[in-house]
Amino acid sequence: MIKGNKKYIIYLILSVALSLALLGCIYNIMTGKAVEDQFMSRMMLNLPLCLLIGFMDVWIITATDRYSGISNDIIRILLDLGITTLMCMAIVGSLNYMLVDKAISLGAIVKNSLPVVPWNWIVVLQIELFVSQSRRDKIEKEKAQYQLMTLKNQVNPHFLFNSLNTLASLAYTDANKTNFFAKKLSSVYRYFLTTSEKPSVTLAEEMTFVETYFQLEKIRFGESLQLRIRIPAEAQGKSVIPTSIQMLVENAIKHNINTEQSPLVIEITSSGNTITVSNNYQPRQNVKGNRMGLRNLRQQYFLKGKAIHIEQSESTFAVTLQFIN
């Protein structure tokens, strides 16, 4: 979780330098010396050692998080504190022995190493906070991906069920239309299969799919169903969630009356960073409006950090989606 996180390493180095500066100032004040007395020389001497200990802490914490198998955070943190404390005392003690006095006693080595221990605990706890946050972010990301796949799986079977019912009905009335419908249906499901693992598609791809889908519905409803598309060329390369616009078109057809005397007119327009699907509002009385499809779509866009806007009046129903790139 830490490997490759350059930003965190920079923060660690800055925190080391600042903590050393603060500790140096506090030490001089407590001993009655001037704040700047031997400050730079002491900092330059201790900075490499503290950085070495800091990166050692990173390595130990990463290793215990990956290989220890301990799920309890408190136990793992205590283990990390224990191991890193022993290691930093061993490093400081070894340097005292090699550079200061080889005849130094064990008690003196421990005494000289103790000032490093609370600083090391601060660094360890900083790293633990980072690891814990990274783990939560990973879990939330996996949860969001699972929810997204669940929502997609709720859409596809619903569409397939409706299409098969239509195909069965056509088989009794018009063989040519049945053949045409079957071919278009295969194209639609090819789109489902090729985009099922994609987080987004271009608007151009989605609109080609919508037009193919609308041809299927046009076979059923004829001139009682109309589609008007006004999308500028510069919007074609923007991204949307796969099948999102098709679902809105399907939703309009499902919940509204369409006859040759009162045709259902669906308009798809784009402006700025949004795309809107609207229709003249003439609701069916025998269809329950639980808005499951809209709730699913809202949730998918929420997982992308985007929102959808629904506007309803006595004559119009419109849903506006934000592009996701």
N, C-alpha and C positions, 0 to 999 in steps of 0.2 A: 504493500500500500504506500510505502515511502519512496521506493526506488523510482527514480526518474522525475521526482517532484522537485524541480529546480527552485520554485518559488519558496517551498518550505526550507530548503537548505539555506537560501539567502536570509530568510527570517531567523533561522537558527544562528547564523554567523552574526547578524546584527544584535540579537538578544545577548549573545556571548560578549560582544564588545561593550554593549551598554551596561550589562551587569558588572563587568570588570571595572568599568569607569565608575559606576556607583559604589561598588565595594571599596575601590581605592580611595575615593573621596571620604567615605564613612570611616575608613581605617585612619586616615590622616586626622580627621576631626576628633576621633576618640582618643588618639594618642597625643593630641595637642600640637600636631604639626600643621604647617600650612597645607591647604588643600592640594596645591600643585606640587608639593615636595615629593620628588622621585616618582611622580605619577606616571609619566610617559615611560620611563625605564622599567618600572614595575609592570606596567600594562604590556609592553612589548615582550617582556620575559614570560609572562603568564598566558598571554593570548594563544600561542601555539599549543601549549599544554591543555588549556581549556577546550580548544577546538578539537584536539585529539580525543579528549574524554567525551565531548559532545557527540562526535561521529561514532565513537565506540558505543555510546548509549543507543544511538540509532540502530546500529547493527544488532545489538543484543535484543532490543525490544522487537525488532522485525523478526529475528530468529525465534523468540519465544512465542510471538503471535502466530507464526506460521507453523511451528513444529511442536509446541508444547501440548496442544490439544486441550488446554485449559479454557473452559467456556466462561467461568466466573471472572468478571473483570477485576474485582477486588483482589482475589488471590493472584491473578496474573500480574497486577501492578505491584503487589508486595514482593512477588518473585523478582520482577524487573528491578525494583529498588534494591533488593538484597544483592543480586548479582552485580549490578552496576556499581554499588557502593564498595563491594570487595575489590572489583577490578580497578576502580579509580584510586583506591587506597594503595593497591599493589603498584600502580604506575607511579604515583607520587612518592611512595616509599622507595621504589627502585631508583628514581632520579635523585632522591636525597642521599641514598647510599652511594651512588656512582659519582655524583657531582659535589656533594657537600663534605661528607665524612664517612669513610668506610668503616670506622669504628663506632658509628652511631648505634645506640641500643634500639631494640625493638620497640620499647615504650616511647622513645623519642621519635621514631619513624611514625608510629601511630598518631602521636600528638601533632606532629607537623602535617599529617595527612588530614586531620579532622576538619580544618577550615574548608576543605574542598567538598566535604560531604553534603552540607546543606545546599551549596550551589548546584551540585550534581542532582540532588533531589528536584530542584526547580526545573532543570533541563529535562529530566526524566518525565516529570508530570506534564511539561509542555508537549513532549513527544507523544505521551499517552493520550492527551486530549486530541491531538491530530489523528492518531490511529483510530481512536474511538469515533471521531467525526467521519473519517474516511469509510469506516465500516458501516456506519448508519447510512451514509450517502449511497454506498454500494447496494445495501439492502433495499433502500427506497427506489433506486433505479431498477433493480430486478423486479420489485413489486409493481412498479409502473409498467414495465415491459409485459409482465404477466397479465395485468389488467387490460392493457391494450390488445393483446392477443385474444383475451376472453371476449372483449367487445367486438372484435372483428369476426370471431366465430359465431357471435349472435346474429350478425348481419347476413352472412353468406347462406346459412340454411333457410332463413326467412325468404330470401330472394329466390332460392332454388325451389322451395315449396310453391310459391306463387307462379313461377315460370312453368313448372310441370303441370300445374292445374290448367294453365292457359293452353299448353301444348296438347293436353288431353282433350280439351274442348274443341280445338281447331281440327283435330284428327277426324271428327265426325262431320265437319262442314266443308273443309276446303283442303285438298291434298297439297296443292301448290303452296298455299300459305303455310301449311304445316312444315313442308320442306324448307321454306325460306326461314320460318321461325326457328327451326332446329339449328340451321346454320348460324343464324345470328346469336342464338343462345350459346352455341359452342364458342363463338368469338367473345361473348361476354364472360363466360367462365374461364376462358384462356386468360383474360385480363385479371380475374380473381386470383388465378394460380400464379401468374407472374408478378403480382404486386403484393401477395399475402405476407411476404417477409420484408417488404419495403416500408420504411417509416413515412415516405412521402413520394409523390409523383409530380411531374410538371402539370400545369393547368392544361396544356395542349393534349397530353396523354389522357387526362381525366375527361376532357370534353369530347374527344374521339369516342371514348367508352360511353359517355352519356348519350351521344347521338345514336350509337348502335343500340343501346338499351331502349331509347325512345322509339326506334323503329319497331321494336317488339311490341311496345304498348300501342303504337299507331295501328298495327294490325288488328288489335282488339277493338279500339275505339274509333278509328277512322277520323273524320273531320271534326269530331267532337273534342278532339285533343290537339292543342297547338303548342309549339315550342318556338320561342323567339330568343335569339342569342345575340348580345351586343357586348363583345369583349375586344378591347383594343389589342393590337399586335404585341405591344410591349409587355402585356400581362401574361402572354402565353408561356413564358419561361419560368414563371413563379410557381411555387409549390403548394400543394394541398394534400390532405390525408386521402389515401386511395378510397374510392367509392363514396366519398363524403357528399359530392354534388349529386351523384346518382341517387343516393339515399333521399336527398331532399326532393328530387323530382318524383321518385317513387312515393314518397310520403304525401306529396300534393295530389297525386292521382288517387291514392288510396282513400284520402279523407274528404275529397270534394266530388260533387256531382258534375258530370260532363255529358252534355247532349248537343245535338246539332243546333238546337235553338239557343242553348246556353253553354257554349263550348268552354272548356277549361283552358285558359291561356297561361302558360308557364313562361316566365321571362328570367333569363340568366344574364346579369350585367356585372361589370367590374369597374371599380373606381378606386384609384389610389392603391392602398394595400389590402383591399377587401374585395370579395365577390359575393353577390346577392342572388338568391333564388326566390322569386316571388310569384304569386298567382292570385287570380281573382278568387275571393273567398266565397264559396258556395258549399258549405259543409254537408256531408251526408248525414242523415239522421240515424242510420242503422249501423254506423261504425263508431265504436268506442274510442275516444281520443285520449288514450293513456300516454301518448307522446314518448313511448319507449325508445323509438329510433332517435328522437331529438335528445333524449337524456343520454343515450349512448354516445351520440356525436359530441355533445357538450363535454362528456367525460374524456373522450379522446383528445379534444382540443385542450382541455384543462391539463392533461398529462403532458402536453406540449408547451404549456405555459401560455396558451392563447385562450381567447374567449369567443363565444358566438353570441350574436344579438338577434333576438326574436321580436318582431313587431307585428301586431295584429290590429286591424280596424274592422269596421263593418263590411268593407268591400275588398280588403287586401290582407294577405298573409305573406310575410317575408322573413327570411332567415339570412343573416349576413355572417360570413366567415372571414376570418383574417388569414392571409397567406402566412405560411409557417416558416418562410425563409427571410 
